[in-house]
Amino acid sequence: MSAPGLPWSGIVRLGWVQAMLGAVVVLTTSTLNRVMVVELALPALLPGLLVALHYAVQLSRPRMGFGADLSARRTPWIVGGMAMLAVSGVGAAAAVAWMDTRPLAGMALATLSFTGVGLGVSAAGTSLLTLLAKRVDAPRRAAAAATVWVMMIMGFAVTAGVAGRFLDPYTPQRLVAVSAAVSAIAIVVSLLALWRLEGRAQEPADGAAPGEPMTVTRFKQALAEVWAEPNARRFTVFVFVAMLAYSAQDLILEPFAGVMFGFTPGETTQLSGVQHGGTLTGMLLASLAGRRLLGVSFGSLRAWTVCGCVASCAALAGLAFAGFVAAPSWPLRGNVFLLGVANGAFSIAAIGSMIALAGHGRASREGTRMGLWGAAQAIAFAGGGVIGTALADAARLVLGAPGPAYALVFALEALLFIVSARLAAAISLPTISPVTGADALPVMAGVSTAEERS
């Protein structure tokens, strides 16, 4: 007997878990990157490699998703992943602080910690999405995705803004203390949100007995079945290219602000908050996709995805222009906010599509599909972080100036977003009945409306 669908209160509770996951990750991948490059004067390639490592570890996502498909419960996977993420986040901050006096020991601890961050994100994130796909009724899935991701971006924005204030004036001890406080809050909030949420264990999928080993043969078979589905395969390619375009700027934006605009560590952390605030705005706007209010149509999920990619291209072109000729007079905060809006618009539409597609195809493969798309994102982020930072370092050596070097990377990202827009236009989504009345969350309901077929 299948479990009852999660009510909106349960979906919001999962959103709190996702917000806490984002709170730990934003400090690890953004603030620590800035400290290594600016305060410690280390090559930008070092944080690029560390962040790439934490994404490379996430290639385990399909295997974890398959385990969630077979498992009777997903909550232990989420709790275990959050615990590993929190401990590893504090370890990463301690490692960066240690690099100031003992660089080799600090780098060794950082390698271990970033590996743990990747494993924690894989276990918690994949299992949370699988729980959404399995326990949220089909008409609510896309709106649920919007709710959860908006809460995650709120976690990004609030953490970046508040932590930025506590980080100034910067000291290594202050960095570790802020990271420890954020991780402790994340664990407590996640445990409270998950308390008795999932309910009693249900029968595992595929006729597997509870506790049955997740054999390599069965996993490979499940992965091959999902890859054979045309929609799942097309969406995997889109996720890879779009996330490659997005991730290349993630590790160079804060150093760019520090070097070209003279921002302090706290100011660059707050700049990250500005970007995530823009992303939240874009998500809220994109949640109107498919709605018709007062005779005005707000477009489909696919249209929002395509237009968001094009707008991201335009915002990155603005950053490239700033790097070539306009810094430090360019309105950086406004440009970064617009980049966040564009990223939020395309991402929430893509996530809504992901949740809608997860339950279509061979039965009991939601976790495997989520894991496959998560792995595609991880590969793109790993490559994007290394490519972006390596290109910035190499271009700086060749061009002899940091501005044009950063601008070149931003320009290449803009081109990738155009490719992403073309790929998004070719994806065919299943038809889902629109959410109305009591089933609709006031701002988010429009995400779950029908898509026209290609």
C-alpha positions as CSV (number, residue, x, y, z in Angstrom):
1,M,0.0,0.0,0.0
2,S,1.4,3.4,-1.0
3,A,2.1,6.1,1.5
4,P,-0.3,9.1,1.5
5,G,0.9,12.2,-0.3
6,L,2.7,14.8,1.7
7,P,0.6,17.9,2.7
8,W,1.9,21.4,2.1
9,S,3.1,21.5,5.7
10,G,5.3,18.4,5.0
11,I,6.7,20.0,1.8
12,V,7.6,23.2,3.7
13,R,9.4,21.1,6.4
14,L,11.5,19.4,3.6
15,G,12.2,23.0,2.4
16,W,13.7,23.8,5.8
17,V,16.0,20.9,5.4
18,Q,17.1,22.0,2.0
19,A,17.6,25.5,3.3
20,M,19.9,24.2,6.0
21,L,21.8,22.2,3.4
22,G,22.3,25.4,1.4
23,A,23.4,27.4,4.5
24,V,26.4,25.1,5.1
25,V,27.3,24.8,1.4
26,V,27.3,28.5,0.7
27,L,30.0,29.1,3.3
28,T,32.1,26.2,2.1
29,T,32.0,26.9,-1.6
30,S,31.9,30.7,-1.7
31,T,33.4,32.3,1.5
32,L,36.2,29.9,1.9
33,N,37.1,30.3,-1.8
34,R,37.4,34.1,-1.3
35,V,39.6,33.7,1.8
36,M,42.0,31.3,0.1
37,V,42.4,33.6,-3.0
38,V,42.5,37.1,-1.4
39,E,43.5,36.8,2.3
40,L,45.9,33.9,1.9
41,A,47.1,34.8,-1.7
42,L,46.8,31.2,-2.9
43,P,46.2,30.4,-6.6
44,A,42.6,30.4,-7.6
45,L,43.1,26.9,-8.9
46,L,43.4,25.5,-5.3
47,P,39.8,26.3,-4.2
48,G,38.7,25.3,-7.7
49,L,40.2,21.8,-7.3
50,L,38.7,21.5,-3.8
51,V,35.2,22.4,-4.9
52,A,35.7,20.2,-8.0
53,L,36.6,17.3,-5.6
54,H,33.4,17.8,-3.6
55,Y,31.4,17.6,-6.9
56,A,33.4,14.7,-8.2
57,V,32.4,12.7,-5.1
58,Q,28.8,13.4,-6.1
59,L,29.1,10.9,-8.9
60,S,27.8,8.6,-6.2
61,R,24.4,10.2,-6.5
62,P,22.8,7.6,-8.9
63,R,23.9,4.8,-6.6
64,M,22.4,6.6,-3.6
65,G,19.3,7.3,-5.6
66,F,18.9,3.7,-6.5
67,G,19.3,2.8,-2.8
68,A,16.5,5.3,-2.0
69,D,14.4,3.5,-4.6
70,L,14.9,0.2,-2.8
71,S,14.9,1.5,0.7
72,A,11.9,1.4,3.0
73,R,12.9,4.9,4.4
74,R,14.6,7.9,3.2
75,T,14.9,9.9,6.4
76,P,18.0,8.1,7.7
77,W,19.8,8.9,4.4
78,I,18.9,12.6,4.8
79,V,19.9,12.8,8.5
80,G,23.2,10.9,7.9
81,G,24.0,13.2,4.9
82,M,23.2,16.4,6.9
83,A,25.4,15.2,9.8
84,M,28.4,14.5,7.5
85,L,27.9,17.8,5.7
86,A,27.8,19.8,9.0
87,V,31.0,18.2,10.4
88,S,32.8,18.5,7.1
89,G,31.8,22.1,6.7
90,V,33.4,23.0,10.0
91,G,36.5,20.9,9.1
92,A,36.8,22.8,5.8
93,A,36.8,26.2,7.7
94,A,39.4,24.9,10.1
95,A,41.5,23.7,7.2
96,V,41.5,27.1,5.6
97,A,42.4,28.7,8.9
98,W,45.2,26.2,9.3
99,M,46.6,27.0,5.8
100,D,47.8,30.3,7.2
101,T,50.4,28.7,9.4
102,R,50.7,25.1,8.1
103,P,49.8,25.1,4.4
104,L,50.4,21.4,3.7
105,A,48.5,20.1,6.8
106,G,45.7,22.6,6.0
107,M,45.4,21.3,2.4
108,A,45.3,17.7,3.6
109,L,42.5,18.5,6.0
110,A,40.7,20.5,3.3
111,T,40.9,17.5,0.9
112,L,39.3,15.2,3.5
113,S,36.7,17.8,4.5
114,F,35.6,18.7,0.9
115,T,35.2,14.9,0.2
116,G,32.9,14.7,3.2
117,V,30.9,17.7,2.0
118,G,30.3,16.0,-1.3
119,L,29.2,12.8,0.3
120,G,26.9,14.6,2.7
121,V,25.3,16.6,-0.1
122,S,24.8,13.5,-2.2
123,A,23.2,11.5,0.5
124,A,20.9,14.2,1.9
125,G,20.1,16.0,-1.4
126,T,19.3,12.9,-3.5
127,S,17.2,11.3,-0.8
128,L,15.3,14.5,-0.2
129,L,14.4,14.9,-3.9
130,T,13.5,11.2,-4.0
131,L,11.1,11.7,-1.1
132,L,9.5,14.6,-2.9
133,A,9.1,12.7,-6.1
134,K,7.6,9.6,-4.3
135,R,5.4,11.2,-1.7
136,V,4.2,14.4,-3.4
137,D,1.1,14.0,-5.6
138,A,1.7,14.5,-9.3
139,P,-0.2,17.8,-9.7
140,R,1.8,19.3,-6.8
141,R,5.3,18.2,-7.7
142,A,6.5,21.2,-9.7
143,A,5.0,23.6,-7.1
144,A,6.6,21.6,-4.4
145,A,10.0,21.9,-6.2
146,A,9.5,25.7,-6.3
147,T,8.7,25.8,-2.6
148,V,11.7,23.8,-1.6
149,W,14.2,25.6,-3.9
150,V,12.9,29.1,-2.8
151,M,13.6,28.1,0.8
152,M,17.0,26.9,-0.1
153,I,17.9,30.2,-1.8
154,M,16.5,32.0,1.2
155,G,19.0,29.9,3.3
156,F,21.8,31.0,0.9
157,A,20.8,34.6,1.1
158,V,20.2,34.9,4.8
159,T,23.4,32.9,5.7
160,A,25.5,34.9,3.3
161,G,24.2,38.2,4.6
162,V,24.3,37.5,8.3
163,A,27.6,35.5,8.2
164,G,29.2,38.3,6.2
165,R,28.5,40.8,9.0
166,F,30.0,38.5,11.6
167,L,33.1,37.8,9.5
168,D,34.3,41.4,9.5
169,P,36.9,42.1,10.7
170,Y,38.3,38.9,9.4
171,T,40.3,36.5,11.6
172,P,40.8,32.7,11.1
173,Q,39.2,32.1,14.5
174,R,36.1,34.1,13.5
175,L,35.8,32.1,10.3
176,V,35.8,28.8,12.2
177,A,33.3,30.1,14.8
178,V,30.9,31.3,12.2
179,S,31.1,28.0,10.3
180,A,30.5,26.0,13.5
181,A,27.5,28.1,14.5
182,V,25.9,27.7,11.0
183,S,26.5,23.9,11.0
184,A,25.0,23.5,14.5
185,I,21.9,25.4,13.5
186,A,21.6,23.3,10.4
187,I,21.6,20.0,12.3
188,V,19.1,21.1,14.9
189,V,16.6,22.6,12.3
190,S,16.9,19.5,10.1
191,L,16.2,17.1,12.9
192,L,13.2,19.1,14.0
193,A,11.8,19.4,10.4
194,L,12.2,15.6,9.8
195,W,10.7,14.5,13.1
196,R,7.9,12.0,12.2
197,L,7.6,13.4,8.8
198,E,8.0,10.3,6.6
199,G,5.8,8.0,8.7
200,R,6.1,4.2,8.9
201,A,8.3,2.3,6.5
202,Q,6.7,1.3,3.2
203,E,7.4,-1.7,1.1
204,P,10.6,-1.2,-1.0
205,A,10.3,-0.9,-4.8
206,D,11.0,-3.7,-7.3
207,G,9.8,-6.4,-4.9
208,A,13.0,-6.1,-2.8
209,A,12.9,-7.2,0.8
210,P,13.8,-4.6,3.4
211,G,17.6,-4.6,3.8
212,E,18.2,-6.5,0.6
213,P,21.8,-5.7,-0.7
214,M,22.0,-3.1,-3.4
215,T,24.1,-5.2,-5.9
216,V,26.2,-3.7,-8.6
217,T,24.3,-5.8,-11.2
218,R,20.9,-4.5,-10.2
219,F,22.2,-0.9,-10.1
220,K,23.7,-1.1,-13.5
221,Q,20.5,-2.5,-14.9
222,A,18.4,0.3,-13.3
223,L,20.8,3.0,-14.6
224,A,20.7,1.5,-18.1
225,E,16.9,1.5,-18.0
226,V,16.7,5.1,-17.1
227,W,19.3,6.2,-19.7
228,A,17.3,4.4,-22.4
229,E,14.4,6.8,-21.7
230,P,14.6,9.6,-24.3
231,N,13.3,12.4,-22.0
232,A,15.6,11.4,-19.2
233,R,18.6,11.3,-21.5
234,R,17.8,14.7,-23.1
235,F,17.2,16.3,-19.7
236,T,20.6,15.0,-18.5
237,V,22.4,16.7,-21.4
238,F,20.6,20.0,-20.7
239,V,21.4,19.9,-17.0
240,F,25.1,19.3,-17.8
241,V,25.5,22.2,-20.2
242,A,23.3,24.6,-18.2
243,M,25.2,23.9,-14.9
244,L,28.5,24.1,-16.7
245,A,27.6,27.6,-17.8
246,Y,26.4,28.5,-14.3
247,S,29.2,27.0,-12.3
248,A,32.2,28.6,-14.0
249,Q,31.4,32.0,-12.5
250,D,30.7,30.6,-9.0
251,L,34.3,30.5,-7.9
252,I,35.5,33.7,-9.5
253,L,32.8,36.2,-8.8
254,E,33.9,37.0,-5.2
255,P,37.6,37.2,-6.1
256,F,36.6,39.4,-9.1
257,A,34.8,41.7,-6.7
258,G,37.7,41.7,-4.3
259,V,40.4,42.4,-6.9
260,M,38.6,44.7,-9.3
261,F,36.3,46.6,-7.0
262,G,38.2,46.4,-3.7
263,F,35.5,44.6,-1.7
264,T,36.3,43.2,1.8
265,P,35.6,39.6,2.7
266,G,32.4,40.6,4.4
267,E,31.3,42.7,1.4
268,T,32.0,39.9,-1.0
269,T,30.0,37.5,1.2
270,Q,27.2,40.0,1.2
271,L,27.5,40.3,-2.6
272,S,26.8,36.5,-2.7
273,G,23.7,37.3,-0.7
274,V,22.7,39.9,-3.3
275,Q,23.0,37.3,-6.0
276,H,21.0,34.7,-4.1
277,G,18.4,37.4,-3.3
278,G,18.1,37.9,-7.0
279,T,17.8,34.2,-7.6
280,L,14.9,34.1,-5.1
281,T,13.2,36.9,-7.0
282,G,13.7,35.0,-10.3
283,M,12.2,31.9,-8.8
284,L,9.2,33.7,-7.5
285,L,8.6,35.2,-10.9
286,A,9.1,31.9,-12.7
287,S,6.5,30.2,-10.4
288,L,3.9,32.0,-12.5
289,A,4.8,29.9,-15.5
290,G,1.7,28.4,-17.1
291,R,-0.7,30.7,-15.2
292,R,-3.4,32.8,-16.9
293,L,-4.5,35.7,-14.7
294,L,-6.9,38.4,-15.9
295,G,-6.6,37.1,-19.4
296,V,-2.7,37.4,-19.4
297,S,-0.6,34.2,-19.9
298,F,2.7,34.0,-18.1
299,G,4.2,31.4,-20.4
300,S,5.2,27.8,-19.9
301,L,8.0,26.1,-17.9
302,R,9.9,25.6,-21.1
303,A,9.6,29.2,-22.1
304,W,10.8,30.4,-18.7
305,T,13.8,28.0,-18.9
306,V,14.8,29.3,-22.3
307,C,14.3,33.0,-21.5
308,G,16.2,32.5,-18.2
309,C,19.1,31.1,-20.1
310,V,19.1,34.0,-22.5
311,A,18.9,36.6,-19.7
312,S,21.8,34.8,-17.9
313,C,23.8,35.3,-21.0
314,A,23.1,39.0,-21.1
315,A,24.0,39.4,-17.4
316,L,27.3,37.6,-17.9
317,A,28.0,39.8,-20.9
318,G,27.6,42.8,-18.5
319,L,30.2,41.3,-16.1
320,A,32.6,40.7,-19.1
321,F,32.2,44.4,-20.1
322,A,33.0,45.4,-16.5
323,G,36.1,43.3,-16.5
324,F,37.4,44.7,-19.9
325,V,36.7,48.4,-19.5
326,A,34.2,49.5,-16.8
327,A,35.5,48.4,-13.4
328,P,35.4,49.8,-10.7
329,S,32.7,52.2,-11.8
330,W,30.4,49.5,-13.1
331,P,27.2,48.9,-11.0
332,L,28.4,45.5,-9.8
333,R,25.7,44.8,-7.2
334,G,22.9,45.6,-9.7
335,N,24.5,43.4,-12.4
336,V,25.0,40.5,-9.9
337,F,21.4,40.9,-8.8
338,L,20.1,40.6,-12.4
339,L,22.3,37.6,-12.9
340,G,20.6,36.0,-9.9
341,V,17.2,36.8,-11.2
342,A,18.0,35.2,-14.6
343,N,19.6,32.2,-13.0
344,G,16.6,31.8,-10.6
345,A,14.1,32.0,-13.5
346,F,15.7,29.2,-15.6
347,S,16.6,27.0,-12.6
348,I,13.1,26.9,-11.0
349,A,11.5,26.1,-14.3
350,A,14.1,23.4,-14.9
351,I,13.6,22.0,-11.4
352,G,9.8,22.0,-11.9
353,S,10.4,20.0,-15.1
354,M,12.8,17.6,-13.2
355,I,10.1,16.8,-10.6
356,A,7.5,16.3,-13.3
357,L,9.8,14.0,-15.3
358,A,11.0,12.0,-12.3
359,G,7.8,10.0,-12.0
360,H,7.4,9.4,-15.8
361,G,9.0,6.3,-17.3
362,R,9.7,2.9,-15.7
363,A,8.1,2.7,-12.3
364,S,10.1,2.9,-9.0
365,R,13.0,4.7,-10.6
366,E,12.5,8.2,-9.2
367,G,15.7,8.1,-7.1
368,T,17.8,6.7,-10.0
369,R,16.6,9.5,-12.3
370,M,17.2,12.1,-9.7
371,G,20.6,10.6,-9.1
372,L,21.5,10.7,-12.8
373,W,20.5,14.3,-13.1
374,G,22.4,15.1,-9.9
375,A,25.5,13.4,-11.2
376,A,25.3,15.4,-14.5
377,Q,25.1,18.6,-12.4
378,A,28.0,17.4,-10.3
379,I,30.2,16.7,-13.3
380,A,29.3,20.1,-14.7
381,F,30.1,21.9,-11.5
382,A,33.3,20.0,-11.0
383,G,34.4,20.9,-14.5
384,G,33.1,24.4,-14.3
385,G,34.9,25.2,-11.1
386,V,38.2,23.9,-12.4
387,I,37.8,25.4,-15.9
388,G,36.7,28.8,-14.7
389,T,39.5,29.2,-12.1
390,A,42.2,27.7,-14.4
391,L,41.2,29.9,-17.3
392,A,41.2,32.9,-15.0
393,D,44.7,32.1,-13.8
394,A,46.0,31.3,-17.3
395,A,44.5,34.3,-18.9
396,R,45.9,36.5,-16.2
397,L,49.4,35.2,-17.0
398,V,49.0,35.8,-20.7
399,L,47.1,39.1,-20.6
400,G,49.0,40.5,-17.6
401,A,45.9,42.0,-16.0
402,P,43.1,40.4,-13.9
403,G,40.2,42.4,-15.4
404,P,40.4,41.0,-19.0
405,A,41.1,37.5,-17.5
406,Y,37.9,37.4,-15.5
407,A,36.0,39.0,-18.4
408,L,37.1,36.2,-20.8
409,V,35.6,33.6,-18.5
410,F,32.4,35.5,-18.1
411,A,32.1,35.8,-21.9
412,L,32.6,32.0,-22.4
413,E,29.9,31.3,-19.9
414,A,27.5,33.6,-21.8
415,L,28.0,31.5,-24.9
416,L,27.3,28.3,-23.0
417,F,24.0,29.8,-21.8
418,I,22.9,30.3,-25.4
419,V,23.6,26.6,-26.1
420,S,21.6,25.7,-23.0
421,A,18.7,27.7,-24.3
422,R,18.6,25.8,-27.5
423,L,18.8,22.5,-25.6
424,A,15.9,23.5,-23.3
425,A,13.7,24.4,-26.2
426,A,13.9,20.7,-27.4
427,I,12.8,19.0,-24.2
428,S,9.3,17.5,-24.2
429,L,7.5,17.5,-20.8
430,P,4.6,15.3,-19.7
431,T,1.2,17.0,-19.4
432,I,0.2,17.7,-15.8
433,S,-3.2,19.1,-14.7
434,P,-2.9,22.6,-13.2
435,V,-3.1,23.1,-9.5
436,T,-6.1,25.1,-8.3
437,G,-8.0,25.9,-5.2
438,A,-6.8,24.3,-2.0
439,D,-4.0,22.4,-3.7
440,A,-2.2,25.6,-4.8
441,L,0.3,27.3,-2.7
442,P,-0.5,31.1,-3.1
443,V,2.6,32.2,-5.0
444,M,3.9,28.9,-6.3
445,A,0.9,27.2,-7.8
446,G,1.6,28.2,-11.4
447,V,4.7,26.0,-11.6
448,S,2.7,22.8,-12.0
449,T,0.6,23.6,-15.1
450,A,0.6,21.8,-18.3
451,E,3.4,22.0,-20.8
452,E,2.9,21.8,-24.6
453,R,4.7,19.0,-26.3
454,S,7.5,19.4,-28.7
